[in-house]
Every structure is written in structure tokens, then in C-alpha cells.
């Protein structure tokens, strides 16, 4: 029933008559959580800054798949059938669904760690076709260095992820390579849906010295369950996205996803003004922030080094 209502809502929203000067930007995400929501808002604000404003010359449509890949595919087909000016899928699963649904409508993906591995494009510099976008490939080497700086005696990192999410599999390979250089073992624990996250986190207790959560939409959507395990077990939890620090992780070095959204919106504007998406290189989003949570660190038995505190761009008390 929920999937039917989503489809009907999208149909009504897209079918309303548009003025001659009005463009339609259709945005979809695999799930709602702070990082992806911030990216969506950044896209919308970038459009407004370029003169595309709702109620004037922009129809802005947003649909969440609520964590369901089948719903993501349904939304993608619905958007493709209604032919908006540009489709903006946020996250790898949504991007894969949209790219599979259209070869004609411009697509600008965002918050996708590995566009090549996800088979969204064949070349980052010259993507060709109707697709371009922004990658949020995490600076994994810096993440490992940060964990070692905060936990110098750590011997292993627990990797909490959805093994069915392409970007998380790509990040696992990168993590293993960087962890080996730092003398750290990687212990995997997978959750394929949000209801499994707490159990997957609990499976790392006694097997790892820290938990590392990548930019994985399944895990982040149920992060509080993992945080509860980390606090109870005094097992420090780190995240790749900075928006999750206020939800209870010790620290994160990553992107400000509102800024990622604005960078994505700038690409959408270029297409609305006539550029071919296939001629626009896929870029890795710019900017990294270090955010720390002193209260979370204390609950997990961690004392943050002064060197980390001084470098932090934001401190959650």
C-alpha cells in the first residue's frame, strides 16, 4: 500500500501542468537520514541561488524509498515515465535504480562513493551519455589515521556495513588496504536491513577495538542501535559522515553533506542552462570537516587527545 501511495503521489506531483518557463527537478533518496536530507536541501538551495525557485519557475519533487530497493526502482521508473528536466538520485542504490530506468533524461547523482564500481559511468572525466554527478568517496586513509591517533593501542577495527550496498563493499576494500599499512586487522559484521544493525554491532563486541561505520545508508539509518551497543560495551564507534557525530559517534572526518548538495545543485544548474551531462566530469566532492563528540567519547571510555580537539572544526559537547 505504501509503495502504491508513493507512486500515486509522484504521478500527481509530476502531472500537474507546468508553465512554459518552469523546470522540474525530481530528487530521490534510498532512505531519510541527516546526511542525505542535508544533500537534498543543498541541491534545492543551489537551485534557488541560481534563480530557480519553487512557486516561480521550479517544480521540485522529492521521494524517499524508505530503505526499500524495490520502492527505489518504482520511484525511478515513475520519474523516468514523467520526464522531468533533471533527476537527482541521492545514494548508490537510488542512483543505480535511476540510471537503469532512463537513457535520455539527464541524471546527476550524488552521495555515491564509487560511481565506477556501481557501474553508473564508465569514465569519471568523460562519463558520456545522460549521467554525471558527485562522488563522496571517503578519505579512508585519514579515517584510519584518526582512529589510531585517538586509540593508539588499537589492534583491530570492526567494519559495520550492508554487504549488499555497492559503495560499502568498495570502501571495505579501501579500508583493508589502509588498515594493513597501519597494522590493524579488519573484522567485518554485516546487516542487510536496519532491524539487523544492533545485532551486527553486538557481534563485534570482544572481537574489535573500535567500530567504524562507512557512509552506509542502512547502518546510518539505524545508527542509534549501534551507538547503544558501543556505549554499553565501551567500544568506541566512529563514523565516516559528520552528521552522525551528533547522534552519538566519537568522531568523523568527512564531508558536510549540505555543501555536497550545493555542489551537486551547481551541476544541475549547468544542465538546466544547456550543458550535456555526459560532457561534465564526475568530481569527488570538495571539503572535509573534523567533528568530535566529547560526551559520546566519555560514554565509550575514550579520552580525546588534545591534538584532535584542537583540529576539530566542530565540537559536540
PLY file of the C-alpha trace (Angstrom):
ply
format ascii 1.0
element vertex 317
property float x
property float y
property float z
element edge 316
property int vertex1
property int vertex2
end_header
0.00 0.00 0.00
2.79 2.44 0.91
4.52 1.81 -2.44
1.23 2.48 -4.25
0.74 5.75 -2.38
4.29 6.84 -3.23
3.68 6.11 -6.89
0.35 7.98 -6.88
1.90 10.97 -5.10
4.72 11.13 -7.62
2.26 10.82 -10.50
0.10 13.67 -9.23
3.08 15.90 -8.47
4.69 15.40 -11.85
1.47 15.54 -13.84
0.42 19.00 -12.69
0.64 21.41 -15.62
3.89 23.37 -15.79
4.35 26.92 -17.01
6.42 27.44 -20.13
9.38 28.78 -18.15
9.15 26.15 -15.40
11.69 23.35 -14.99
11.16 20.18 -12.98
13.87 18.66 -10.80
12.97 15.26 -9.36
15.04 14.10 -6.38
15.02 10.69 -4.74
16.98 9.05 -1.93
17.13 5.47 -0.72
16.24 6.48 2.85
15.84 9.55 5.02
18.69 10.35 7.39
20.50 13.61 8.23
23.32 13.35 5.67
21.07 12.54 2.71
18.47 15.09 3.82
21.21 17.74 4.00
22.34 16.86 0.47
18.75 17.27 -0.79
18.45 20.66 0.91
21.78 21.75 -0.56
20.58 20.90 -4.08
17.43 22.92 -3.57
19.29 25.93 -2.18
21.82 25.88 -5.03
18.93 25.97 -7.50
17.40 28.91 -5.64
20.72 30.77 -5.66
20.83 30.34 -9.45
17.32 31.76 -9.83
15.29 28.52 -9.88
12.70 28.94 -7.14
9.66 26.90 -6.17
6.42 28.70 -6.91
8.10 30.79 -9.58
9.94 28.74 -12.21
10.81 25.46 -10.44
8.85 22.34 -9.59
10.94 20.46 -7.01
9.81 16.90 -6.27
11.28 14.62 -3.61
10.60 10.95 -2.87
12.27 8.64 -0.36
12.37 4.88 -0.93
12.25 4.35 2.86
15.15 1.90 2.65
13.40 -0.40 0.17
15.30 -1.13 -3.10
12.07 -2.24 -4.81
10.48 1.10 -3.94
13.62 2.88 -5.23
13.18 1.11 -8.57
9.49 2.02 -8.63
10.23 5.69 -7.98
12.92 5.65 -10.69
10.52 4.20 -13.26
7.85 6.72 -12.29
10.23 9.65 -12.66
11.51 8.32 -16.00
7.97 7.98 -17.30
7.10 11.56 -16.45
10.33 13.03 -17.93
11.39 15.83 -15.56
14.13 18.23 -16.63
16.73 16.51 -14.42
16.65 13.58 -11.99
18.90 13.74 -8.91
19.30 10.38 -7.14
20.97 10.57 -3.74
22.93 7.45 -2.67
24.22 4.49 -4.65
21.05 2.32 -4.61
18.86 5.19 -5.82
21.40 6.17 -8.47
21.60 2.61 -9.78
17.79 2.44 -9.99
17.52 5.75 -11.83
20.36 5.10 -14.27
18.79 1.73 -15.12
15.46 3.44 -15.84
16.41 6.11 -18.37
18.91 6.72 -21.16
17.51 10.11 -22.18
16.71 12.22 -19.11
19.73 14.00 -17.56
20.80 12.33 -14.31
23.02 13.98 -11.69
23.78 11.54 -8.89
25.26 12.48 -5.53
26.49 10.81 -2.32
27.84 7.87 -4.35
31.19 6.58 -3.14
32.29 4.59 -6.18
30.49 5.58 -9.42
32.69 3.26 -11.49
32.20 0.26 -9.22
28.46 0.94 -9.12
28.52 0.97 -12.96
26.90 4.40 -13.16
29.56 5.72 -15.54
32.47 4.18 -17.44
34.82 7.16 -17.19
34.97 9.80 -14.46
36.41 12.50 -16.74
34.18 11.79 -19.75
31.11 9.99 -18.44
29.20 10.24 -21.75
25.51 9.52 -22.14
22.99 11.19 -19.85
24.74 10.72 -16.49
27.16 12.69 -14.32
27.37 13.59 -10.65
29.41 13.83 -7.48
31.26 11.13 -5.59
31.61 11.22 -1.82
34.44 8.69 -1.72
35.57 8.76 1.88
39.16 9.69 2.80
39.68 6.24 4.32
43.41 6.66 4.97
42.66 9.74 7.06
39.92 7.86 8.91
42.33 5.09 9.87
44.92 7.65 10.97
42.31 9.42 13.12
41.26 6.17 14.81
44.91 5.33 15.54
45.52 8.81 16.92
42.57 8.52 19.30
43.15 4.81 20.08
46.93 4.26 19.73
46.74 0.76 21.25
44.00 -0.48 18.92
44.78 -3.66 17.02
41.55 -4.15 15.09
38.65 -2.21 13.55
35.14 -3.59 13.30
33.53 -2.72 9.97
29.76 -2.41 10.30
28.09 -2.37 6.88
25.44 -3.64 4.49
27.16 -6.23 2.30
24.54 -5.60 -0.40
25.41 -1.91 -0.78
27.99 -1.42 -3.54
29.67 1.63 -2.06
30.19 -0.13 1.28
31.86 -3.09 -0.45
34.19 -0.69 -2.28
35.01 1.09 0.97
35.73 -2.23 2.67
38.47 -2.94 0.12
39.94 0.52 0.69
39.75 0.11 4.46
41.54 -3.24 4.39
44.38 -1.75 2.35
44.82 1.24 4.66
44.35 -0.76 7.86
47.08 -3.20 6.82
49.50 -0.30 6.41
48.64 0.84 9.95
48.99 -2.64 11.43
45.26 -3.03 12.05
43.06 -6.04 11.36
39.56 -5.53 9.94
36.67 -7.50 11.41
33.50 -7.49 9.28
29.94 -7.52 10.56
27.09 -7.13 8.10
23.47 -6.02 8.41
21.29 -6.17 5.31
18.43 -4.16 6.84
18.02 -1.60 9.60
16.48 -4.10 12.02
19.75 -6.08 11.97
22.08 -3.17 12.79
22.08 -3.50 16.57
22.73 -7.24 16.39
25.54 -6.74 13.88
27.13 -4.18 16.19
26.82 -6.56 19.14
28.62 -9.24 17.10
31.73 -7.02 17.15
31.95 -6.85 20.95
35.07 -8.68 22.09
36.29 -9.06 18.51
37.33 -5.47 17.67
38.82 -2.49 19.46
36.65 0.05 17.63
33.64 0.16 15.31
33.88 2.01 12.01
30.68 2.87 10.13
31.15 3.92 6.49
28.73 6.08 4.50
26.31 3.16 4.51
22.66 4.15 4.35
21.36 1.00 6.05
23.62 1.36 9.07
23.29 5.12 9.38
19.50 4.95 9.23
19.58 2.83 12.42
22.75 4.25 13.96
21.25 4.68 17.42
21.10 0.90 17.84
24.83 0.60 17.15
25.60 3.55 19.44
23.69 1.88 22.29
25.86 -1.23 21.92
29.03 0.88 21.76
28.16 2.75 24.93
27.16 -0.37 26.82
30.32 -2.24 25.77
32.73 0.70 25.94
33.56 0.02 22.30
34.36 3.35 20.57
32.29 3.96 17.44
33.50 6.16 14.58
31.59 7.24 11.50
32.57 8.41 8.03
29.86 11.08 7.83
29.98 14.08 10.13
26.21 14.35 10.53
26.27 11.14 12.57
28.55 12.57 15.27
25.69 14.45 16.94
23.81 11.13 17.02
26.46 9.51 19.19
29.65 8.60 17.34
33.00 9.62 18.83
34.30 11.43 15.76
34.12 11.71 11.99
36.29 13.21 9.31
34.16 13.74 6.28
32.03 15.91 4.09
29.46 18.46 5.04
26.59 16.95 3.06
24.75 20.22 2.72
27.83 21.51 0.86
27.90 18.30 -1.19
24.28 19.00 -2.14
25.11 22.55 -3.15
27.96 21.33 -5.36
25.52 18.85 -6.91
22.96 21.60 -7.42
25.55 23.64 -9.29
25.92 20.76 -11.77
22.14 20.56 -12.15
22.09 24.29 -12.96
24.70 23.79 -15.69
22.48 21.17 -17.30
19.35 23.31 -16.99
21.28 26.02 -18.83
22.07 23.70 -21.72
25.18 21.65 -20.98
25.25 17.93 -21.78
25.64 15.80 -18.62
27.88 13.36 -20.48
30.37 16.18 -21.07
30.58 17.14 -17.38
33.26 15.24 -15.46
32.27 13.34 -12.34
34.00 15.02 -9.42
34.82 13.96 -5.88
33.07 16.37 -3.53
35.29 19.03 -2.00
35.86 19.76 1.65
36.40 17.74 4.82
35.36 18.55 8.36
36.57 17.00 11.61
33.71 16.74 14.09
34.09 15.24 17.58
31.62 14.36 20.32
33.08 14.69 23.80
30.04 13.23 25.55
29.99 10.17 23.28
33.71 9.65 23.81
33.23 9.70 27.59
30.36 7.20 27.41
32.55 4.84 25.38
35.54 5.19 27.70
37.65 7.34 25.37
39.74 10.38 26.22
40.13 12.55 23.15
43.73 13.73 22.62
44.23 17.47 22.77
45.71 17.35 19.27
42.37 16.11 17.93
40.32 18.59 19.95
42.38 21.50 18.63
41.96 20.40 14.98
38.21 19.88 15.22
36.08 22.14 13.06
33.10 21.42 15.31
32.77 20.01 18.82
29.59 18.33 20.05
29.54 18.69 23.84
0 1
1 2
2 3
3 4
4 5
5 6
6 7
7 8
8 9
9 10
10 11
11 12
12 13
13 14
14 15
15 16
16 17
17 18
18 19
19 20
20 21
21 22
22 23
23 24
24 25
25 26
26 27
27 28
28 29
29 30
30 31
31 32
32 33
33 34
34 35
35 36
36 37
37 38
38 39
39 40
40 41
41 42
42 43
43 44
44 45
45 46
46 47
47 48
48 49
49 50
50 51
51 52
52 53
53 54
54 55
55 56
56 57
57 58
58 59
59 60
60 61
61 62
62 63
63 64
64 65
65 66
66 67
67 68
68 69
69 70
70 71
71 72
72 73
73 74
74 75
75 76
76 77
77 78
78 79
79 80
80 81
81 82
82 83
83 84
84 85
85 86
86 87
87 88
88 89
89 90
90 91
91 92
92 93
93 94
94 95
95 96
96 97
97 98
98 99
99 100
100 101
101 102
102 103
103 104
104 105
105 106
106 107
107 108
108 109
109 110
110 111
111 112
112 113
113 114
114 115
115 116
116 117
117 118
118 119
119 120
120 121
121 122
122 123
123 124
124 125
125 126
126 127
127 128
128 129
129 130
130 131
131 132
132 133
133 134
134 135
135 136
136 137
137 138
138 139
139 140
140 141
141 142
142 143
143 144
144 145
145 146
146 147
147 148
148 149
149 150
150 151
151 152
152 153
153 154
154 155
155 156
156 157
157 158
158 159
159 160
160 161
161 162
162 163
163 164
164 165
165 166
166 167
167 168
168 169
169 170
170 171
171 172
172 173
173 174
174 175
175 176
176 177
177 178
178 179
179 180
180 181
181 182
182 183
183 184
184 185
185 186
186 187
187 188
188 189
189 190
190 191
191 192
192 193
193 194
194 195
195 196
196 197
197 198
198 199
199 200
200 201
201 202
202 203
203 204
204 205
205 206
206 207
207 208
208 209
209 210
210 211
211 212
212 213
213 214
214 215
215 216
216 217
217 218
218 219
219 220
220 221
221 222
222 223
223 224
224 225
225 226
226 227
227 228
228 229
229 230
230 231
231 232
232 233
233 234
234 235
235 236
236 237
237 238
238 239
239 240
240 241
241 242
242 243
243 244
244 245
245 246
246 247
247 248
248 249
249 250
250 251
251 252
252 253
253 254
254 255
255 256
256 257
257 258
258 259
259 260
260 261
261 262
262 263
263 264
264 265
265 266
266 267
267 268
268 269
269 270
270 271
271 272
272 273
273 274
274 275
275 276
276 277
277 278
278 279
279 280
280 281
281 282
282 283
283 284
284 285
285 286
286 287
287 288
288 289
289 290
290 291
291 292
292 293
293 294
294 295
295 296
296 297
297 298
298 299
299 300
300 301
301 302
302 303
303 304
304 305
305 306
306 307
307 308
308 309
309 310
310 311
311 312
312 313
313 314
314 315
315 316
